[in-house]
């Protein structure tokens, strides 16, 4: 156990009236381990006073990750290489997301993630072995921006309500009007929209969305996602023909080449 220093963090601001209810207080023990129901363990080395993290906040952090005694990844010694992500949205391991949502700007913690909150029995390549406990021996929250809407989620609601026309109008509103600063946006959000539709087995909508935005943005990755949706719909001939056109643009793309072989094999069996 690390040395214990008691500090008090105000959790809310007292009402201006002297007869009003008193503010609640939360006692934080620097260096004392906190355990959550999921198995996450962490302790504070420094308490920040900045904005509290909530879903949709972009966070900038310095991190150092250890497995056993070895540092396997770090940005903490490189002042210009902050790790930036959107809390509650960017795809990260479960324990990292949980830790992020407990913090505020200026916090410095050490976090211990059991394998159940990390990479589990599979590990991650040659860096993270199976069943590894991860230790972020540096987790420093440098910046927490104001929460914004997430374009992928907003577009998903639009397509559920009004179909392809509605999603295209909402996309233009998000990217071309003064409201654009209210959203986290970018091409990754279009991929995420397709992912959400695909996971919900809405393959027809996924194909329509991918084709719509691929044509507008000239994005080969979206064209390929359309091919995958066509395959799921059983439209193998159309999927193959579109993929052949796409491979003409990216002749060295092994993933696409392998998929073309797979599609030809399925068509031959019909």
C-alpha positions in Angstrom: 0.0 0.0 0.0 1.3 3.4 -0.9 1.5 6.3 1.6 -1.9 7.6 2.4 -2.8 11.3 2.1 -6.4 12.3 2.6 -7.9 15.0 0.5 -11.5 16.1 0.1 -13.0 16.7 -3.3 -16.2 18.7 -3.5 -18.7 16.7 -5.5 -21.2 19.5 -5.9 -21.4 23.3 -5.4 -23.3 24.5 -2.3 -26.4 26.5 -2.9 -26.0 30.2 -2.5 -28.6 30.4 0.3 -27.0 29.9 3.7 -30.1 27.9 4.6 -29.9 25.7 1.6 -28.7 22.0 1.6 -25.1 21.5 2.2 -22.9 20.1 -0.7 -22.1 16.5 -0.7 -18.5 15.5 -0.2 -16.5 12.5 -1.5 -13.4 11.5 0.4 -10.6 10.2 -1.8 -7.5 8.5 -0.4 -4.4 9.1 -2.5 -2.6 5.8 -2.9 -5.4 3.7 -1.5 -6.7 1.0 -3.9 -10.3 1.3 -5.1 -12.0 -1.8 -6.5 -15.0 -1.8 -8.7 -17.6 -4.6 -9.1 -16.1 -5.6 -12.5 -12.7 -6.3 -11.0 -11.0 -3.1 -12.0 -8.5 -1.8 -9.4 -7.0 1.7 -9.4 -5.6 4.4 -7.1 -5.0 8.1 -7.5 -1.5 9.6 -7.5 -3.0 13.0 -8.2 -6.5 14.4 -8.1 -7.6 16.8 -10.9 -10.1 19.6 -10.7 -11.1 19.8 -14.3 -14.1 18.7 -16.3 -15.5 15.3 -15.4 -15.5 12.7 -18.2 -18.8 11.7 -19.7 -19.8 9.9 -22.8 -18.9 12.0 -25.9 -16.0 13.8 -24.3 -12.8 13.7 -26.3 -9.9 12.8 -23.9 -6.2 13.4 -24.3 -4.0 11.2 -22.1 -0.4 10.1 -21.5 -0.3 6.3 -20.9 2.2 3.7 -20.0 1.2 0.0 -20.2 3.0 -2.8 -18.5 2.6 -6.6 -18.6 4.5 -8.1 -15.7 7.6 -6.1 -15.4 7.8 -5.0 -19.0 6.5 -1.7 -20.5 4.8 -2.9 -23.7 3.5 0.5 -24.9 3.9 4.1 -23.8 3.2 7.6 -24.8 4.1 9.0 -21.4 7.6 9.9 -22.4 6.7 11.7 -25.6 5.1 15.1 -24.9 3.8 15.4 -28.5 2.2 12.0 -28.7 -1.0 12.2 -26.6 -3.4 9.2 -26.9 -6.7 10.8 -27.8 -10.1 9.1 -28.0 -13.8 9.8 -27.4 -15.0 8.4 -24.0 -17.7 5.9 -24.3 -17.5 5.7 -28.0 -14.0 4.8 -29.3 -13.5 1.0 -29.4 -11.2 0.2 -26.5 -11.0 -2.7 -24.1 -13.7 -2.8 -21.5 -11.5 -2.0 -18.5 -9.9 1.0 -20.2 -13.3 2.4 -21.0 -14.5 1.9 -17.5 -11.5 3.6 -16.0 -11.9 6.5 -18.4 -15.5 7.2 -17.3 -14.4 7.5 -13.7 -12.0 10.3 -14.2 -11.7 14.0 -14.7 -9.2 16.4 -16.3 -6.0 16.5 -14.3 -6.3 13.1 -12.7 -3.3 10.8 -12.5 -4.0 7.2 -11.7 -2.5 3.7 -11.8 -5.0 1.2 -13.1 -4.9 -2.6 -12.9 -7.1 -4.5 -15.4 -7.7 -8.3 -15.0 -7.7 -10.3 -18.2 -11.5 -10.4 -18.1 -11.5 -6.6 -18.7 -8.6 -6.7 -21.2 -7.7 -9.3 -23.9 -8.9 -12.5 -22.1 -7.8 -15.9 -23.2 -6.8 -14.8 -26.7 -4.3 -12.1 -25.7 -3.3 -9.6 -28.4 -0.7 -10.6 -31.0 2.9 -11.0 -29.7 2.6 -8.2 -27.2 -0.2 -9.3 -24.8 -0.1 -13.0 -23.8 -3.3 -14.9 -23.0 -4.9 -14.2 -19.6 -2.6 -11.2 -19.0 -3.2 -8.6 -16.3 -2.6 -5.1 -17.6 -1.1 -2.4 -15.5 -1.3 1.2 -16.6 1.4 2.5 -14.4 0.8 5.9 -15.9 -2.7 7.1 -16.8 -2.6 10.9 -16.9 -5.7 12.8 -18.1 -4.3 15.9 -19.8 -7.5 17.2 -21.4 -11.2 16.5 -21.3 -13.2 18.4 -23.9 -16.9 19.3 -23.8 -19.1 16.3 -24.7 -20.4 16.2 -28.3 -22.8 14.1 -30.2 -21.6 11.1 -32.1 -22.2 11.2 -35.8 -22.6 7.4 -36.2 -25.3 7.2 -33.5 -27.1 10.3 -34.9 -27.1 8.9 -38.4 -28.4 5.5 -37.2 -31.4 7.2 -35.6 -32.0 9.1 -38.9 -32.0 6.0 -41.0 -34.3 4.2 -38.6 -36.8 7.1 -38.8 -36.6 8.2 -42.5 -34.4 5.8 -44.4 -31.6 6.6 -46.9 -32.8 10.1 -47.7 -33.0 11.1 -44.1 -29.6 9.8 -43.2 -28.1 11.7 -46.2 -29.8 15.0 -45.1 -28.6 14.5 -41.5 -25.0 13.8 -42.8 -25.0 17.1 -44.7 -26.4 18.9 -41.7 -23.6 17.5 -39.5 -20.8 18.1 -41.9 -21.8 21.3 -43.8 -23.6 23.6 -41.4 -22.8 25.5 -38.3 -24.0 22.5 -36.2 -20.9 20.6 -37.3 -19.0 21.6 -34.2 -21.6 19.9 -32.1 -20.5 16.4 -33.3 -17.6 14.1 -33.4 -17.4 13.2 -37.0 -15.2 11.7 -39.7 -14.9 8.8 -42.0 -14.6 6.3 -39.1 -18.1 7.2 -38.1 -19.4 6.0 -41.5 -17.7 2.7 -41.0 -19.2 2.5 -37.5 -22.7 3.2 -38.9 -22.3 0.3 -41.3 -21.0 -1.9 -38.4 -24.0 -1.1 -36.3 -26.5 -1.9 -39.1 -24.6 -5.2 -39.9 -24.6 -6.4 -36.4 -28.3 -5.8 -36.2 -28.7 -7.9 -39.4 -30.0 -4.9 -41.3 -27.9 -5.8 -44.3 -30.1 -4.1 -46.9 -29.8 -0.8 -45.1 -26.1 -1.4 -44.5 -25.6 -2.0 -48.3 -27.6 1.2 -49.1 -25.7 3.3 -46.6 -22.3 2.0 -47.7 -23.1 2.6 -51.4 -24.5 6.1 -50.7 -21.5 7.3 -48.7 -19.0 5.5 -50.8 -20.2 7.3 -53.9 -20.2 10.6 -52.1 -16.7 10.3 -50.5 -15.0 8.0 -53.1 -14.0 5.6 -50.2 -13.0 2.2 -51.3 -13.4 0.8 -47.8 -17.1 1.7 -47.9 -17.4 0.1 -51.3 -15.9 -3.1 -49.9 -18.4 -3.0 -47.0 -21.2 -2.8 -49.5 -19.8 -5.9 -51.1 -19.9 -7.7 -47.7 -23.5 -6.6 -47.2 -24.5 -7.9 -50.7 -22.9 -11.2 -49.8 -24.9 -11.4 -46.6 -28.1 -10.7 -48.6 -27.2 -13.6 -50.9 -26.6 -11.4 -53.9 -23.4 -13.1 -54.7 -23.2 -12.3 -58.5 -23.6 -8.6 -57.8 -21.1 -8.7 -54.9 -18.6 -10.4 -57.1 -19.0 -7.9 -60.0 -18.6 -4.9 -57.6 -15.6 -6.5 -56.0 -13.9 -7.1 -59.3 -14.3 -3.4 -60.1 -12.9 -2.5 -56.7 -9.9 -4.8 -57.0 -9.1 -3.0 -60.3 -8.5 0.0 -58.1 -6.6 -1.9 -55.4 -4.9 -4.8 -57.1 -2.6 -5.5 -54.2 -5.4 -5.7 -51.5 -5.1 -9.3 -50.2 -8.3 -9.2 -48.2 -10.3 -8.3 -51.3 -8.5 -10.9 -53.4 -9.3 -13.6 -50.9 -12.9 -12.5 -50.7 -13.2 -12.7 -54.5 -11.9 -16.3 -54.5 -14.5 -17.1 -51.8 -17.3 -15.5 -53.7 -16.4 -17.4 -56.9 -16.4 -20.6 -54.9 -19.8 -19.9 -53.6 -21.2 -19.1 -57.0 -19.7 -22.3 -58.4 -21.5 -24.4 -55.8 -24.9 -22.9 -56.8 
